[in-house]
Structure formats: structure tokens, C-alpha cells
């Protein structure tokens, strides 16, 4: 079903409730999800973390891969969660932020009206009896405010990588058993060679900006392609 993201309205949505879905079935047919730099460390033991180029802007974004094909998700499938870390951009659903600012006062809370999690009887209420955001909705607002701020910080991190020519195409060829070998296109990674050749002053900047842990977590996460292959071998499409 196509998403229909609209601003949250205390009149129009006054009776809506959100069912809690710990299987995160809404993500079952997506093979990647945006990932922020502060998530790299916990995510690195579960997903390959790579960079993709946005078609609209040409800018790079970091993502967690959950499948090797478009529409394939081998981590969140069959009502099961095969990870011990759930990215915040999965947990926030069906809510999203309608402002490009890390300022709660100017942030517009939005909701996907077509989400199967929305109903009138099950889950937590979006608004209380007085028409004010419920405690759960207030928590979501705080989460989204944090996401906006951290997303900006992640963009600055990626811009630093691009500025210093640290991002390169990831030339990956994976063995899929009877299906043969498959080349994975359109993803990028940090170049270890370029990283090792950085001038001392740039390395010092990486240290002061606290970028090194995220960089090494990304590089370590590339080993998780083997985990995706193992999950794919037992995968049944939803």
C-alpha cells in the first residue's frame, strides 16, 4: 500500500490509536533503511552499513542493508526479527518529522494515514481525552526531534568523508549457491587505502570530531554480508 504522510491533526486523528508491532512488518519489503552515524556501532554486528547516492540530490546517505535484492528483507520477515538492533528510522513508524530542523518548536509531526498500525481500538492513543498529545506521542515527538538533530550531524559526517575523497564504489561479488555469483551495484564504502593515506592533520580532525569509531564500525560491518547470505539461504518471501 502506498504511504500517505500527512500532518497530525488533533481533530481529524482524535480517535486514532497505534498498534505496537514488534515484528516491524511495515519494513518487510524494503532492503535498506537510513542509518545515522551514532547507530553505526550497534548496527555493525547485525547489518552491512553502506552508502548510497540519492538520485534527487546526488548526495550520499548511509543505510543499513537488510536484503540483497530490491524488495527483499531477510532480517525482518515472516513475523520474525533476526537482529538485536532495530534502527530508529524503523522504530519511529508510522510517525515522521515534517521539518528540516532540529527544533521541536518548529517540527511538524506527521503520520502515515495508510499505515496498517492505525486503528480505533488497539494500541496506544495518539491524543488524550483533552485533545492533547498522549504520553506516547510526546515520546515520539522527542525521538523525532533527536533524529532530526542526529541526521544533520550524520550529513556533516558524510560530507567530511566526501570532501576528503574517502568514499568509493563497493565492488562486491557474492556467491549465491545454485544461483551463481551476483555483483552488487550502486553501493559505496569508505576506502581503507585512502583512509591510510590521509595527512596527519586530517586524521587529527577525524579524532576530534569523533568520527573514527563510526568509520571502523562501518568497515567491520561489511563482514555482515555473509550473515545476509546465510539468512537469504533460508528466506521465504513475504
C-alpha positions as CSV (number, residue, x, y, z in Angstrom):
1,X,0.0,0.0,0.0
2,X,1.3,3.5,-0.9
3,X,2.2,5.7,2.0
4,X,0.0,8.8,2.7
5,X,2.0,11.0,5.0
6,X,0.1,14.0,6.4
7,X,0.5,16.4,9.3
8,X,-1.0,15.0,12.5
9,X,-4.3,16.7,13.3
10,X,-5.9,16.7,16.8
11,X,-9.4,16.8,15.2
12,X,-9.1,14.6,12.2
13,X,-7.0,12.0,14.1
14,X,-8.5,12.4,17.6
15,X,-9.7,8.8,17.9
16,X,-6.8,7.0,16.3
17,X,-4.6,4.5,18.1
18,X,-1.3,2.9,17.1
19,X,-0.9,-0.8,17.4
20,X,2.6,-1.8,18.6
21,X,4.1,-4.2,16.0
22,X,7.3,-5.7,17.4
23,X,7.9,-7.6,14.2
24,X,8.1,-4.4,12.2
25,X,6.2,-5.9,9.3
26,X,5.9,-2.5,7.6
27,X,9.6,-2.8,6.6
28,X,9.3,-6.4,5.3
29,X,9.6,-5.5,1.6
30,X,12.4,-2.9,1.9
31,X,16.0,-3.9,1.6
32,X,17.6,-0.9,3.2
33,X,16.8,1.8,5.8
34,X,18.5,5.1,6.5
35,X,21.1,4.8,9.3
36,X,22.6,7.6,11.3
37,X,26.3,7.8,12.3
38,X,25.6,7.3,16.0
39,X,23.9,4.0,15.2
40,X,26.9,2.5,13.3
41,X,28.4,0.8,16.3
42,X,25.3,-1.2,17.5
43,X,24.2,-1.8,13.9
44,X,27.6,-3.1,12.7
45,X,27.1,-6.5,14.3
46,X,23.8,-7.0,12.5
47,X,23.8,-5.3,9.1
48,X,26.2,-4.3,6.4
49,X,26.4,-0.5,6.6
50,X,27.0,1.1,3.2
51,X,26.5,4.5,1.5
52,X,24.0,5.1,-1.4
53,X,23.7,8.1,-3.7
54,X,20.4,9.8,-3.7
55,X,19.0,10.2,-7.2
56,X,17.4,13.6,-6.5
57,X,20.4,15.3,-4.9
58,X,23.4,13.2,-5.8
59,X,24.4,13.3,-2.1
60,X,25.4,10.2,-0.2
61,X,23.4,8.7,2.7
62,X,24.3,5.9,5.0
63,X,22.0,2.9,5.1
64,X,21.7,-0.5,6.8
65,X,21.2,-3.3,4.2
66,X,18.6,-5.9,5.1
67,X,18.5,-7.7,1.8
68,X,20.4,-8.2,-1.4
69,X,17.6,-7.6,-3.9
70,X,15.1,-4.8,-4.3
71,X,12.0,-5.6,-2.2
72,X,13.9,-8.3,-0.2
73,X,14.3,-8.2,3.5
74,X,15.8,-11.2,5.2
75,X,16.1,-9.6,8.6
76,X,12.5,-8.5,9.3
77,X,10.4,-11.2,7.6
78,X,7.9,-13.9,8.4
79,X,6.9,-12.1,11.5
80,X,10.4,-12.5,12.9
81,X,13.1,-10.1,13.9
82,X,16.6,-11.5,13.2
83,X,18.6,-8.7,14.7
84,X,19.4,-7.4,18.2
85,X,19.4,-3.8,17.0
86,X,16.4,-2.0,15.4
87,X,17.4,1.3,13.6
88,X,15.5,4.3,14.9
89,X,14.1,5.0,11.4
90,X,12.2,1.7,11.7
91,X,11.0,2.2,15.3
92,X,9.6,5.7,14.6
93,X,7.0,4.4,12.1
94,X,4.1,5.4,11.4
95,X,5.3,8.8,12.6
96,X,7.7,11.1,10.8
97,X,9.0,14.7,11.1
98,X,7.7,17.3,8.7
99,X,10.5,19.8,9.1
100,X,14.2,20.0,8.2
101,X,15.1,21.5,11.6
102,X,16.3,20.0,14.9
103,X,13.9,22.4,16.7
104,X,10.9,20.8,18.4
105,X,9.0,24.1,18.3
106,X,9.1,24.2,14.5
107,X,8.9,20.5,13.9
108,X,5.6,19.2,12.3
109,X,4.7,15.7,13.5
110,X,3.3,13.7,10.6
111,X,1.7,10.2,10.3
112,X,1.2,7.7,7.5
113,X,-2.6,7.6,7.3
114,X,-2.4,4.4,5.2
115,X,-0.4,2.5,7.9
116,X,-1.9,-0.8,8.9
117,X,-0.9,0.0,12.5
118,X,-3.6,2.7,12.8
119,X,-7.0,1.8,14.1
120,X,-9.6,2.9,16.6
121,X,-9.4,0.2,19.2
122,X,-6.0,-1.4,19.7
123,X,-2.7,0.1,20.9
124,X,-1.9,3.5,22.4
125,X,-4.0,6.6,21.8
126,X,-2.4,9.4,19.8
127,X,-4.3,12.0,21.7
128,X,-5.7,12.0,25.2
129,X,-9.3,12.8,26.1
130,X,-8.5,16.5,26.3
131,X,-7.2,16.5,22.7
132,X,-3.5,16.8,23.8
133,X,-0.8,14.5,22.6
134,X,-0.6,11.4,24.7
135,X,2.5,10.5,26.7
136,X,3.4,8.0,24.0
137,X,3.0,10.6,21.2
138,X,5.1,13.1,23.3
139,X,7.9,10.4,23.4
140,X,7.7,10.0,19.7
141,X,8.0,13.8,19.2
142,X,11.1,13.8,21.4
143,X,12.5,10.8,19.4
144,X,11.9,12.6,16.1
145,X,13.5,15.8,17.4
146,X,16.6,13.8,18.3
147,X,16.5,12.1,14.8
148,X,16.5,15.5,13.1
149,X,19.5,16.7,15.1
150,X,21.4,13.5,14.6
151,X,20.5,13.3,10.9
152,X,22.1,16.7,10.4
153,X,25.2,15.5,12.3
154,X,25.3,12.4,10.1
155,X,25.1,14.6,6.9
156,X,28.1,16.6,8.2
157,X,30.0,13.4,8.8
158,X,29.3,12.1,5.3
159,X,30.2,15.5,3.8
160,X,33.6,15.2,5.5
161,X,34.1,11.8,4.0
162,X,33.3,13.1,0.5
163,X,35.4,16.2,0.9
164,X,38.5,14.1,1.7
165,X,37.7,11.5,-1.1
166,X,37.1,8.7,1.3
167,X,34.1,7.2,-0.3
168,X,34.5,4.7,-3.2
169,X,32.2,2.3,-5.1
170,X,31.9,-1.1,-3.2
171,X,32.8,-3.7,-5.8
172,X,31.1,-6.7,-4.3
173,X,30.5,-10.1,-5.9
174,X,28.6,-12.6,-3.7
175,X,28.2,-16.3,-4.2
176,X,24.5,-17.3,-4.0
177,X,24.9,-21.0,-4.3
178,X,22.9,-22.5,-7.1
179,X,22.1,-19.0,-8.3
180,X,25.7,-18.5,-9.0
181,X,27.6,-15.2,-8.3
182,X,25.9,-11.9,-8.1
183,X,27.5,-8.5,-8.4
184,X,26.1,-5.9,-6.1
185,X,25.9,-2.4,-7.7
186,X,25.0,1.1,-6.5
187,X,26.6,0.9,-3.1
188,X,29.6,2.7,-1.7
189,X,32.0,2.2,1.1
190,X,34.9,4.0,2.8
191,X,38.2,3.4,1.1
192,X,40.7,1.9,3.5
193,X,43.6,2.8,1.2
194,X,42.5,6.5,1.1
195,X,42.0,6.4,4.9
196,X,45.5,5.1,5.5
197,X,47.0,7.8,3.2
198,X,45.3,10.8,4.9
199,X,47.5,13.6,6.1
200,X,48.1,13.8,9.9
201,X,46.1,17.0,10.2
202,X,43.0,15.3,8.6
203,X,43.4,12.3,10.9
204,X,43.5,14.7,13.8
205,X,40.2,16.2,12.6
206,X,38.7,12.7,12.5
207,X,39.8,12.2,16.0
208,X,38.5,15.5,17.4
209,X,35.2,15.1,15.5
210,X,34.9,11.5,17.0
211,X,34.4,10.1,13.5
212,X,36.9,7.2,13.9
213,X,34.6,4.9,15.8
214,X,31.9,5.2,13.1
215,X,34.4,4.7,10.3
216,X,35.8,1.5,11.8
217,X,32.3,0.2,12.7
218,X,31.3,0.7,9.0
219,X,34.3,-1.2,7.8
220,X,33.7,-4.0,10.3
221,X,30.1,-4.2,9.3
222,X,31.0,-5.2,5.7
223,X,31.5,-8.7,7.1
224,X,27.8,-8.9,7.7
225,X,27.2,-9.6,4.0
226,X,28.0,-13.2,4.9
227,X,25.2,-13.1,7.5
228,X,22.7,-11.7,4.9
229,X,23.7,-14.6,2.6
230,X,23.1,-17.1,5.4
231,X,19.7,-15.5,6.1
232,X,18.9,-15.4,2.4
233,X,19.5,-19.1,2.1
234,X,16.6,-19.7,4.4
235,X,14.5,-16.8,3.3
236,X,10.8,-17.2,2.2
237,X,9.5,-14.0,0.5
238,X,6.6,-12.3,2.4
